[in-house]
Amino acid sequence: MNEELQSLLDSWQHFHDVPVPLSIELGRTKLTLGEVVDMKENTVIRLSRSTGEGIDIRVGEEPVFRAEIIVIDDRAGVRINEIVNKKK
């Protein structure tokens, strides 16, 4: 981590315990209302993205990280690859 980023993180130390909404969108799809009504337990919904594809991790509505979908054993996860810098 570069010194400028570390200095910024250190200056926000007193906010580290504040809860914030975090959302990770793995994909989107369109279904008919009939398909939604017919869903049962264990229904699989195919998404538009696959493992290894880039996604955004948002805090509130702002993208904060760029990540990729990964599979760990039989579970999905995300690997953070980049911190979004709004100054770019």
Secondary structure by P-SEA (a helix, b strand, c coil): ccaaaaaaaaaacccccbbbbbbbbcbbbbbcaaaaaaccccbbbbccccccbbbbbbccccccbbbbbbbcccbbbbbbcccccccc
